[in-house]
Amino acid sequence: MAETGVLAGRAAIVTGGGRGIGAAIAVAMAGAGAVVTICDLADGGRATADEIVAAGGRATSFTCEVSDPEQVQLAVDYGPEGLRVNAILPGYIDTDMGGRRAALPADQAAAALARREASAALQPLGRQAQADEIARVAVFLASDAASFMTGSMVTVDGGCTATFRYGS
């Protein structure tokens, strides 16, 4: 992992960093030079932290629950001290949450693939996003390029919101 990069010298807290989009965000932020703290349910994202450390980055993990509005407001209150809090609202993302695809019987795997392809067909871009595409948005939000963004909700859904709201 890089000692330099757009996030060098910064700390990043990634909630839900144990798998899927959150894991991709944690790895991308570490790759951009950030020291990453991963918060997740169950194991706290230990495997993702281990992956980052094995690649030469710096990461720790904790078990936590961030659905408490008071905890979120507490984070926003630290804005004057340089903490920025933003949310990414992803659309259909092609992830294998929990490694379930490989464990499915053939008929269920075929049905799951059909559902994924149907979801992709709904996308104005004609495909689902990959987790690393969402991770790049997160790195941007943590960088100086987004220094005046906090409390923002950034939609990254391949145009679905616009299509569903206004028609295609």
N, C-alpha and C positions, 0 to 999 in steps of 0.2 A: 504494500500500500504506500501511497505517496506521503512524504513529509511536507510536500508542497502541494498546491492545488487551490482551487477557489475557496475551499473551506479550511485551509491550513490554519492552525491556531485556534480553531473554534471547537465548541462542544455541541453535539446534537443529541437530542432525546427523541427516540423513535418509538412510538407506541405501536403495538401490534407487530413488533419486529421479529417475531419468532418464525414466521413463514409467509409465503405469498408476497404480496405487494410490500408489506412492512419489511420483510427480510431483504428484498431487492433495494429498498430505500436505505436501510442500514448499511448494506455493502457498498452502495454507490456513494453515500456520504463519507464512509471511511476511505474509499478510493479517491475522493476529492480532498482528503487530508484531515477530516474531522475526527475527533475523539468521540466515539459513539456510545451512548447509554441506551440499551434496549429494554423496553418495558413490555411485558406480555403476560397473559394469563398462564396458568399451569406452570411450565418450566421457565418462564421468564425470558425465553429467547436464547437460552444458553448455547444451543447449536449454532445459531447465527453469530453470536459473539465469538465462539471458538473458531468459526470459519474466518472471521475478520482477523483475529489474532494470528492464526496460522498463515495468513497472507501477509503478515507484517504490520497490520493496523493495530489500533488500540480500541478496545471495546469491553464493556461490562454489561451485565444483564440483571434485571430484577423482576420479580413477580409483582404485578400491579393491576389496578382496575381504574380506567380513566373515564368511565361513563358518569362519574359524579360531577354535576355542573359546578359545585363549589370548588372542586379541585381545578377545573378548567378556568374558572374565574380567578383563582389564586395565581395561575400561570400568567394570565393576561395582566394582572396587577403588577407584574415584574417588568412590563414594557419599558418604563423609564430607565431600567438598569440594563437594557439591551436585549432582553428576551423577547423574541417575536414568536407568536403562535398563529399558525395558519392551518387550514384544513384543505385536503385534496378530496374532491368528490369524483371518484373514478366511475367510469361506465363499465361495460362488460370487459373483464380482464381474463385472459386465458392463463389461469393458474391451476395447479393440481393441489388444492388445499389438503394438507395432511397425507398426500401420497395415495389418495383413494383410487385413482384411475387404474393403477397397476393391480389392485386387489379385487377389481370388479370381475364377475363372471362375464363371459364373452357377450351374452345378450344384453346385459346391463351396460357394458362398455360401449357397445354399438348404439344403444339408446342415448347414452351420455354424449357420444360424439355427434349424434344427430341433433341433440339439444344445443350443443356448442355451435354447430354449423348454422342452426336456425337463429341463434343469438347474433352470430356474425352477420347474417343476412340483414338484420335490422339496422346495422351500423351504416351510416352514410359513407364511411370509408370502406365498407365491405369486409371488415375483419374485426376481430377482437384485438384489444391492445395487449402488449406483453408487459409484464411487471416492470421491466427496466425502463419502459417509456414513462411510466408514472414516477419511477425513481428519479429520472432526469428533471422532472418538474419539481420534485422535492429538493433536489440539490440547488436548482435555481432559487427557490423560495428561501433557502438558507444562506444564499450568497449575497454579496454586496449589491448585485444587480436588482435585488428585491428589498433594499434597505428601508423602504418606506411602506412595506406591506406587513401588516399585522391584523389579526382578526378577520382575515380574508378567507373566503371559501372559493377555491379554484376548481372549476369543473373541467375534467379531462375525460371526455366521454365520446370522442370521435364524432361529435356533432349530434348525438342522440337528443340531447335536451332541446336544441333548436328544431330538430325534425319533429319530435313528438309534440312540441308546443305549437309550432306554426305549420306543420305539414311539409311534405317534400315536393 
